[in-house]
């Protein structure tokens, strides 16, 4: 299945949301256990998205860095 440019942009935007969340660090009102779970889910999301073959000219630098953080 081939994605439209708009669909690819939406996936890239979702990756950006995960990167921003990871880079922001644990919110003060979140428990350590919840943060560990949130971090793991967002990193896994980035790893899965990095494996997709539909990316074109998007920069994956921040996504790669956040997935390994």
N, C-alpha and C positions, 0 to 999 in steps of 0.2 A: 504494500500500500504506500503510495506516494503522498506526502503531506504538502499542503499549500504553504506558501510563504507566511501567511498569517498564523497557521498552526505551528510552524517552526518558531516563529517569533514568540508565540505564547509559551511554548516549552522553554525557550531561552529565558524569557522573563521569569518563569517559575524557578529556573535554576538560579537566576539572580536573587530571587527572594531567599532561597536556601543559603546562598553565599552571604547575603547581608545578615541573616539570622546567626549563622555560625560566627561570622566576624564580629558581631555585636557582643557576643559572650552571654553568659547566663544572666537573665533578668533578676533583679533583686528579690522579686516576689515569687520566684520559681524554686521549688525544692531541688536539691542536688540530684535526686533520683529522676525527677521529671526532666531535668536538663540533660542528663546522660541519655535518656530515651529520645528526647527531641534531637539532640546532636547526632545520635546514631541513625535515626530515620532520615534526617536531612543529608547526611554524608552518603548514605546508601542511595538516596534519590540521585545525588550528583554522580555517583559511580555508575548507576544504571543509565543516566542520560549521556555520560561521556562515551558509552559504548554504542550509542545510536549512530547510524550511518547517514542520516539526513542533514547533518550540519553542512553549511556552505562556508561563508566567510566570517562566521561568528568567532570572536576571540574566546578561547576556552581556558586561558591562563588563570583567571580568578576561580573558575569552577574547579580546575585541576588542583589548585592550591588549597581550596576550602575542603575538597573531598579528602585530602591527605592530612588536614590539620588535626 
